[in-house]
Amino acid sequence: MSKFWKEIKKDLFIISEEGLEDFRAVIGAKTSRAHDLNIRADIDRDGVEKFLRMNLAGYGHASIGEMAFPSVHHRGMGWVGAWLMEDDPLFVGQEVSTRAVDVRRGSYGMAPCYDAPEFLKEHNEFFWNLFEELNSKNELKKGYKFDNIRWAMPGTSRLGVTFMMNARAGMRHLERLESIPFMGECVDNFMLGVRSSAPFVFESLRKQARRAHSRWLDIKEVEVDKKDLDFSNSIEIIPPSDLEEKIAALEHIPARAEKDYLDPAFKELGIFKLNIKCSIAAARDWHRHRPAMPWKINFVTSNGLPFVAPWYNLEGYDSEVNKAINRDFSSASRVDDKNIMQKLYSLPYGAVVSIDGLVALPELLYMLELRCSAGGSNFEYAGHAKEGLKKLASILGKSFSEKHGVLRVLS
């Protein structure tokens, strides 16, 4: 174990020298009260505590909490818990990748899924057996070669998240997640990590909170005909109103240079709605784009039942896979409405879901360009991104698209 990591509970780690983040917040705050920049690091632990109790907890100077950066790693949660933990525009951190490591049952196993019912254990066992069989056939594929078989990973796979948000934003995010019943244990662990890293900042922010935070989850079934699903018709971009007039008003902005971002002034155009129907595996990749957070996710069904994305080759296991998915999803239908997102655990990583993001044009263009042109791009999200760029160019018009190189990465 690295000397920088401290295990404070099973599967829960912080990067910490005791009191460092509290001290960092206080020193940062004291610069606003200094006559010059000769801030001396001579404040002791009692002084740190007194300052935070007076100014953060008492006075309510919450921005002090933005200068503490707890570093918490929690492993053992499922992908749904990881998704929600990251689903904030200010989130800073990473989740465990299934592309960067050698994925085996022994290293991943089954996430707790919060007292998983028996049907999830059956799901976990069936898909791990299938995944390992495919892995064996394909000589334990890793990285981009592994993308062709990751559809068979069970939704119950055990993952982890590293959380490095500033304490103020992080605590607000965690307090929102507290309102989701099945996130209780997961949130408690991250709260413990923040408290262990910055005890006085944590205590002060908890006391300073003057309103309740909530997070509404609204997840539905979207019915499609799976025979018609391909990369082109599974990505949709809805532009803001009066787009043509808004573009004309920004005509004076110079053309985008090679390898440059689109000018942030184009945020004035408004918010674009992005919908992608893709596998759970690819949804996790798209979800990492924070400007579109919070992302909305829905089940996708055909004739009332979920299915593996048609661009994956099931290698002759079609019948067994469909039977297992139908069995598990039907069993999951009994999940309480308050915990409805847990139903996603009953689907393998290849099952199709529908995700929706709201994003401004500069960030949307960046997302699509990155996903179709980055080295080692996953074939699935690259396929969606290429079709998305073509649709975006059509929406923006020929003049704008040529001037700002909307299709540049495709040439």
C-alpha positions in Angstrom: 0.0 0.0 0.0 1.3 3.5 -0.9 2.4 5.6 2.0 0.0 8.3 0.8 -3.1 6.1 1.0 -4.7 5.5 4.4 -7.4 2.8 4.7 -10.0 4.1 7.2 -12.5 1.3 6.6 -12.7 -1.8 4.4 -12.6 -0.7 0.8 -12.5 3.0 1.8 -9.3 5.0 1.5 -8.2 8.6 1.8 -5.0 10.5 0.8 -4.2 12.3 3.9 -1.8 13.8 6.3 -3.9 14.5 9.4 -5.5 18.0 9.3 -3.9 18.9 6.0 -7.1 19.8 4.2 -8.5 21.8 7.1 -5.2 23.7 7.2 -5.2 24.3 3.4 -8.7 25.8 3.7 -7.7 28.1 6.6 -4.5 29.3 4.9 -6.4 30.0 1.7 -9.0 32.0 3.6 -6.5 34.0 5.6 -5.0 35.4 2.4 -8.1 37.5 2.1 -7.4 39.0 5.5 -3.7 39.7 5.0 -2.0 43.1 4.4 0.6 41.4 2.1 1.3 37.9 0.8 3.7 36.9 3.6 1.3 34.3 5.0 3.2 32.3 7.6 2.2 28.7 8.2 2.4 28.9 11.9 -1.3 28.3 12.8 -1.7 25.2 15.0 -4.5 22.7 15.1 -6.5 24.5 17.7 -6.3 27.7 15.7 -7.5 25.9 12.6 -10.5 24.5 14.4 -11.3 27.9 16.0 -11.1 29.7 12.7 -13.4 27.2 10.9 -15.9 27.1 13.7 -16.1 30.9 13.7 -16.0 31.7 10.0 -17.3 28.6 8.2 -19.8 27.1 10.7 -20.7 30.4 12.5 -20.5 33.2 10.0 -21.4 30.9 7.0 -18.4 31.8 4.8 -19.0 28.7 2.7 -16.4 29.5 0.1 -13.7 28.6 2.6 -14.9 25.0 2.1 -13.9 25.3 -1.6 -10.2 25.4 -0.6 -10.2 22.0 1.0 -9.8 19.0 -1.4 -10.5 15.7 0.3 -9.3 12.7 -1.8 -11.4 9.6 -1.2 -11.4 6.3 -3.0 -14.2 3.8 -2.4 -14.3 0.5 -4.0 -17.0 -2.1 -4.0 -20.0 -0.3 -5.4 -21.9 -1.2 -8.6 -21.9 0.9 -11.8 -25.2 2.6 -10.9 -23.8 3.8 -7.6 -20.7 5.0 -9.4 -22.8 6.8 -12.1 -24.7 8.7 -9.5 -21.6 9.5 -7.5 -20.1 11.1 -10.5 -23.2 12.8 -11.8 -22.5 16.4 -11.0 -21.0 19.1 -13.3 -18.5 19.9 -10.6 -17.4 16.3 -10.0 -13.7 15.8 -10.0 -12.4 12.2 -10.0 -12.3 8.9 -11.8 -14.2 5.6 -11.8 -12.7 2.1 -12.3 -12.4 1.5 -16.0 -13.2 -1.9 -17.6 -10.9 -1.1 -20.5 -7.7 -0.3 -18.6 -7.4 -3.5 -16.5 -7.4 -7.2 -17.0 -11.0 -7.9 -16.1 -11.6 -11.2 -14.3 -14.2 -12.4 -11.9 -11.6 -12.6 -9.1 -10.6 -9.0 -9.4 -14.1 -7.6 -10.0 -16.5 -10.0 -8.4 -20.0 -8.9 -7.4 -20.9 -5.5 -6.1 -22.9 -5.5 -2.8 -25.9 -3.9 -4.7 -27.2 -3.2 -1.2 -28.4 -6.6 0.0 -28.8 -8.0 -3.5 -31.8 -10.3 -4.0 -31.3 -13.8 -5.3 -32.1 -13.0 -8.9 -29.1 -10.6 -9.0 -26.9 -13.4 -7.8 -28.1 -15.6 -10.6 -27.5 -12.7 -13.1 -24.0 -12.2 -11.7 -23.2 -15.9 -12.0 -24.6 -16.4 -15.5 -22.9 -13.5 -17.1 -19.5 -13.9 -15.3 -19.5 -17.5 -16.6 -20.3 -16.3 -20.1 -17.8 -13.5 -20.0 -15.0 -15.8 -18.9 -15.9 -18.3 -21.6 -15.7 -15.5 -24.2 -12.5 -14.2 -22.6 -11.0 -17.7 -22.9 -12.0 -18.0 -26.5 -10.5 -14.6 -27.2 -7.3 -15.1 -25.2 -8.2 -12.6 -22.4 -8.6 -9.5 -24.6 -7.8 -6.2 -23.0 -8.1 -2.5 -24.1 -9.8 -1.8 -27.4 -9.7 -5.5 -28.4 -11.7 -6.2 -25.3 -14.5 -3.8 -26.4 -16.0 -6.6 -28.6 -16.9 -8.8 -25.6 -17.5 -6.4 -22.7 -21.2 -6.6 -23.5 -21.2 -9.8 -21.5 -20.0 -8.3 -18.2 -22.8 -8.5 -15.6 -24.4 -5.3 -14.4 -23.5 -6.4 -10.9 -19.7 -6.0 -11.5 -17.9 -4.5 -8.6 -16.4 -1.1 -9.4 -15.0 1.9 -7.5 -14.8 5.7 -7.6 -12.1 8.2 -6.7 -13.6 11.5 -5.4 -11.6 14.7 -5.3 -14.2 17.5 -5.4 -13.7 20.6 -3.3 -15.4 20.0 0.1 -18.1 22.6 -0.4 -19.3 21.3 -3.8 -18.7 17.7 -2.8 -20.8 17.9 0.4 -23.7 19.5 -1.5 -23.5 16.7 -4.1 -23.4 14.0 -1.3 -26.3 15.6 0.5 -28.4 15.4 -2.7 -27.5 11.7 -3.0 -28.6 11.2 0.6 -32.2 11.6 -0.6 -31.9 8.4 -2.8 -32.7 5.4 -0.6 -30.4 2.8 -2.1 -27.4 5.2 -2.1 -27.4 5.5 1.7 -24.4 3.2 2.5 -22.4 4.5 -0.4 -22.9 8.1 0.6 -22.1 7.4 4.2 -18.8 6.0 3.2 -17.9 9.0 1.1 -19.0 11.3 3.9 -16.7 9.4 6.3 -13.9 9.9 3.8 -14.5 13.7 3.7 -14.8 13.9 7.4 -11.6 11.9 7.9 -9.7 14.1 5.5 -11.0 17.5 6.7 -12.8 17.0 10.0 -13.4 20.6 10.9 -14.4 21.7 7.4 -16.8 18.7 7.2 -18.3 19.6 10.6 -18.6 23.2 9.7 -20.3 22.6 6.3 -22.8 20.2 7.9 -23.7 22.8 10.5 -23.7 25.6 8.0 -26.2 23.8 5.6 -29.5 25.8 5.9 -31.6 23.9 3.4 -32.3 20.4 2.4 -30.9 19.0 -0.8 -32.8 16.5 -3.0 -32.2 14.6 -6.2 -35.2 13.3 -8.3 -34.7 10.2 -10.3 -37.2 9.6 -13.1 -36.4 6.5 -15.1 -38.7 5.1 -17.8 -38.9 2.5 -20.5 -38.3 3.7 -24.1 -39.8 1.3 -26.7 -37.9 0.8 -30.0 -37.8 -1.7 -32.8 -34.3 -3.3 -32.3 -34.2 -4.3 -36.0 -34.1 -0.7 -37.0 -31.4 0.4 -34.5 -28.1 1.5 -35.9 -25.5 4.2 -35.2 -27.2 6.8 -37.3 -30.7 6.5 -35.9 -29.6 6.0 -32.3 -28.2 9.5 -31.8 -30.3 12.6 -31.9 -29.5 16.3 -31.4 -32.2 18.8 -30.8 -31.0 22.4 -31.2 -32.3 25.5 -29.3 -35.0 27.6 -30.8 -34.2 30.5 -33.3 -30.8 28.9 -34.0 -30.3 30.5 -37.4 -30.9 34.0 -36.1 -28.6 33.5 -33.2 -25.8 32.1 -35.5 -26.2 35.2 -37.7 -25.7 37.5 -34.7 -22.4 35.8 -34.0 -21.1 35.9 -37.6 -18.3 38.3 -36.5 -16.5 35.6 -34.5 -13.3 34.5 -36.3 -13.0 31.0 -37.7 -11.9 28.2 -35.4 -8.2 27.5 -35.8 -6.8 24.0 -36.3 -6.8 21.9 -33.1 -8.6 24.7 -31.3 -11.8 24.6 -29.2 -14.9 26.4 -30.4 -15.1 29.9 -29.0 -17.0 29.9 -25.7 -19.1 32.9 -27.0 -21.1 30.3 -28.9 -22.7 29.3 -25.6 -25.0 32.2 -26.4 -26.7 29.9 -28.9 -28.4 28.1 -26.0 -28.6 24.5 -24.9 -28.6 21.5 -27.3 -30.4 18.3 -26.2 -28.5 15.2 -26.9 -30.0 11.7 -26.9 -28.0 8.5 -27.5 -29.2 4.9 -27.4 -26.2 2.8 -26.6 -25.0 0.0 -24.5 -24.5 0.5 -20.7 -20.8 0.1 -21.4 -20.7 3.0 -23.8 -23.2 5.0 -21.7 -20.5 5.0 -18.9 -18.0 6.5 -21.4 -20.4 9.3 -22.5 -21.4 10.0 -18.9 -17.8 11.1 -18.1 -18.5 14.4 -20.0 -19.3 16.7 -17.1 -20.7 19.6 -19.0 -23.8 17.5 -19.9 -24.4 16.5 -16.3 -26.7 15.5 -14.8 -27.4 12.9 -17.4 -30.8 11.2 -17.6 -30.9 7.4 -18.2 -33.8 5.2 -19.3 -34.3 1.6 -20.1 -34.7 0.7 -23.8 -37.0 -2.2 -24.7 -38.2 -3.9 -27.9 -41.6 -5.7 -27.5 -41.4 -4.8 -23.8 -38.0 -6.5 -23.1 -34.4 -5.2 -23.0 -31.8 -6.5 -25.4 -28.1 -6.4 -26.2 -27.1 -3.7 -28.7 -27.3 -5.1 -32.3 -23.8 -3.9 -33.2 -22.4 -6.6 -30.8 -21.7 -10.1 -32.0 -23.2 -12.5 -29.4 -21.0 -15.3 -30.8 -23.9 -17.9 -31.0 -25.1 -17.2 -27.4 -28.2 -15.2 -28.6 -30.8 -17.6 -27.2 -29.2 -18.1 -23.7 -28.5 -14.4 -23.4 -32.0 -13.2 -24.3 -33.5 -15.8 -21.9 -31.3 -14.6 -19.1 -32.0 -10.9 -19.7 -35.7 -11.5 -19.8 -35.6 -13.6 -16.6 -33.6 -11.1 -14.7 -35.4 -8.0 -15.9 -38.8 -9.5 -15.1 -37.5 -10.4 -11.6 -36.2 -6.8 -11.2 -39.7 -5.4 -12.0 -40.5 -6.0 -8.4 -38.0 -3.5 -7.2 -39.5 -0.7 -5.2 -40.2 2.5 -7.2 -37.9 4.5 -4.8 -35.1 2.2 -5.8 -36.0 1.9 -9.5 -32.5 2.7 -10.7 -31.3 -0.5 -9.1 -33.2 -2.3 -11.8 -30.3 -1.4 -14.1 -28.1 -3.9 -12.2 -30.2 -6.7 -13.8 -28.8 -5.9 -17.3 -25.4 -6.9 -18.7 -23.1 -4.1 -19.9 -24.2 -4.7 -23.5 -27.9 -3.9 -22.9 -29.2 -0.8 -24.6 -30.1 2.2 -22.6 -31.2 5.7 -23.6 -29.2 8.7 -22.2 -30.0 12.4 -22.4 -27.7 15.3 -21.8 -28.1 19.1 -22.0 -25.0 20.9 -23.3 -23.8 24.1 -25.0 -22.4 23.9 -28.5 -18.6 24.3 -27.6 -18.8 21.3 -25.2 -21.0 19.3 -27.5 -18.6 19.7 -30.5 -15.7 18.8 -28.2 -17.4 15.6 -27.0 -18.2 14.4 -30.5 -14.8 15.2 -31.9 -13.0 13.5 -29.0 -15.1 10.3 -29.1 -14.6 9.7 -32.8 -11.0 10.7 -33.1 -9.1 9.8 -29.9 -6.5 7.0 -30.1 -8.0 3.7 -29.2 -11.5 4.9 -29.4 -14.2 2.3 -28.7 -15.9 1.3 -31.9 -19.4 1.9 -30.4 -19.1 5.4 -29.2 -16.9 6.3 -32.2 -19.8 5.2 -34.4 -22.3 7.3 -32.6 -19.9 10.3 -32.5 -19.3 10.3 -36.2 -23.0 10.2 -37.0 -23.6 12.9 -34.4 -21.0 15.2 -36.0 -22.8 14.8 -39.4 -26.1 15.6 -37.8 -24.7 18.6 -36.0 -23.1 20.0 -39.2 -26.5 19.7 -40.9 -28.2 21.5 -38.0 -25.6 24.4 -38.0 -25.6 24.8 -41.7 -23.0 24.6 -44.4 -21.5 28.1 -43.9 -21.0 27.7 -40.1 -19.8 24.1 -40.4 -17.2 24.9 -43.0 -16.0 28.1 -41.3 -15.5 26.4 -37.9 -14.5 22.9 -39.1 -17.3 21.0 -37.6 -16.5 17.9 -39.8 -12.7 18.5 -39.7 -11.9 15.3 -37.7 -13.7 13.1 -40.2 -11.6 14.2 -43.1 
